[in-house]
Amino acid sequence: MMLISSTDYSTSSIPKGCYSADRLRGSATGWPNPVRFAYISSLPDQKYKLVKPICVQLECIGDGEWEARFSDANVAMVGGTHEEAINSLAYDIMYTFEDLSAEEDALIPDLEQALQVLREHIEVCETDAD
């Protein structure tokens, strides 16, 4: 299972039907919480299909450490430095569907392109160690 964002997609530079990572940008207090995602499953042709929505909470936990908690689990799925968290979480964050309820057959063609878009649009949020 992987994850796909189910929030809005307002950045004009990203193709229609793809997620704008604007909502994932860091701030002095951490990332917006909660951030909505949906499970997707890998298909035999290496495309990805929506399965169901969930919710993920992303937090900067201090000293540049990050974690993500899923609505259906209490276990932190991502940790380490911000860059490590981005690199790990990037493989789970994908494009959104224009209308989740109407896109049962929507497929996502290119994982590498999705990762590149994600990395280009996320601002690094550094926290100062006391």
C-alpha positions as CSV (number, residue, x, y, z in Angstrom):
1,M,0.0,0.0,0.0
2,M,1.0,3.6,-0.7
3,L,-0.6,6.9,0.0
4,I,-2.2,9.6,-2.1
5,S,-3.1,13.0,-1.0
6,S,-6.8,13.9,-1.0
7,T,-6.5,17.6,-0.3
8,D,-6.7,20.5,-2.8
9,Y,-4.4,21.1,-5.8
10,S,-4.1,24.8,-6.5
11,T,-0.6,25.2,-7.8
12,S,-0.9,26.1,-11.5
13,S,2.5,24.6,-12.4
14,I,1.3,21.1,-11.6
15,P,-0.8,19.4,-14.2
16,K,-4.6,19.3,-13.7
17,G,-5.7,16.5,-11.5
18,C,-2.4,16.4,-9.6
19,Y,-1.8,17.4,-6.0
20,S,-0.4,20.8,-5.1
21,A,2.1,20.2,-2.3
22,D,1.5,23.8,-1.0
23,R,-0.5,22.4,1.9
24,L,2.6,20.3,3.0
25,R,4.9,23.3,3.4
26,G,6.6,23.6,6.7
27,S,6.2,26.5,9.1
28,A,7.9,27.5,12.4
29,T,5.4,25.3,14.3
30,G,5.6,22.3,11.9
31,W,3.4,21.1,9.1
32,P,-0.4,21.6,8.9
33,N,-2.3,18.9,10.8
34,P,-4.1,16.8,10.0
35,V,-3.2,16.2,6.3
36,R,-5.7,13.9,4.5
37,F,-4.4,11.0,2.4
38,A,-5.9,7.9,0.8
39,Y,-4.5,4.4,0.5
40,I,-3.7,3.4,-3.0
41,S,-2.5,0.0,-4.2
42,S,0.1,-0.9,-6.8
43,L,-1.4,-2.5,-9.9
44,P,0.3,-5.1,-12.1
45,D,1.1,-2.4,-14.7
46,Q,2.9,-0.3,-12.1
47,K,0.2,2.3,-11.9
48,Y,-1.7,3.1,-8.7
49,K,-5.3,3.1,-7.8
50,L,-7.3,4.7,-5.0
51,V,-8.5,2.4,-2.3
52,K,-9.8,4.4,0.6
53,P,-9.3,7.8,2.4
54,I,-7.4,8.0,5.7
55,C,-5.8,10.9,7.7
56,V,-2.1,11.5,8.5
57,Q,-0.7,13.8,11.1
58,L,2.8,15.1,10.3
59,E,4.7,16.7,13.1
60,C,8.1,18.3,13.6
61,I,9.0,16.8,17.0
62,G,12.1,19.0,17.7
63,D,15.7,19.2,16.7
64,G,14.9,18.6,13.1
65,E,13.1,15.3,13.9
66,W,9.8,14.5,12.0
67,E,7.2,11.8,12.3
68,A,3.9,10.9,10.7
69,R,1.0,9.2,12.5
70,F,-1.9,7.5,10.7
71,S,-5.5,7.8,11.7
72,D,-5.9,4.0,11.8
73,A,-2.6,3.4,13.6
74,N,-0.8,4.8,16.6
75,V,2.7,4.0,15.3
76,A,4.9,6.8,14.0
77,M,5.7,5.8,10.4
78,V,8.4,8.4,9.6
79,G,11.2,9.7,11.8
80,G,14.7,11.0,11.7
81,T,15.9,14.3,10.2
82,H,13.6,16.4,8.0
83,E,15.4,15.3,4.9
84,E,15.1,11.6,5.9
85,A,11.4,12.0,6.7
86,I,10.8,13.7,3.3
87,N,12.7,11.0,1.4
88,S,10.8,8.3,3.2
89,L,7.4,9.9,3.1
90,A,7.8,10.9,-0.5
91,Y,7.4,7.3,-1.6
92,D,4.0,7.4,0.1
93,I,2.7,10.8,-1.0
94,M,1.2,10.8,-4.5
95,Y,-1.1,12.9,-6.8
96,T,-4.6,13.6,-5.8
97,F,-7.7,12.8,-7.8
98,E,-9.9,15.7,-9.1
99,D,-12.9,14.1,-7.5
100,L,-12.2,11.1,-5.2
101,S,-15.8,9.9,-5.3
102,A,-16.0,9.9,-9.1
103,E,-12.5,8.6,-9.9
104,E,-12.7,4.8,-9.2
105,D,-10.8,4.1,-12.4
106,A,-8.3,6.9,-12.2
107,L,-4.7,5.8,-12.4
108,I,-1.4,7.5,-11.6
109,P,1.1,6.8,-14.3
110,D,4.5,7.9,-13.0
111,L,5.9,7.5,-9.4
112,E,9.2,9.2,-10.2
113,Q,7.5,12.2,-11.6
114,A,5.3,12.4,-8.5
115,L,8.3,12.3,-6.2
116,Q,10.0,15.0,-8.2
117,V,7.0,17.3,-8.0
118,L,6.7,16.7,-4.3
119,R,10.4,17.5,-3.6
120,E,10.2,20.7,-5.7
121,H,7.2,22.1,-3.8
122,I,8.0,21.2,-0.2
123,E,9.8,23.9,1.8
124,V,12.3,22.6,4.4
125,C,11.2,23.5,7.9
126,E,14.2,23.7,10.2
127,T,13.7,24.1,13.9
128,D,16.3,25.7,16.1
129,A,17.7,23.5,18.8
130,D,17.6,25.1,22.3
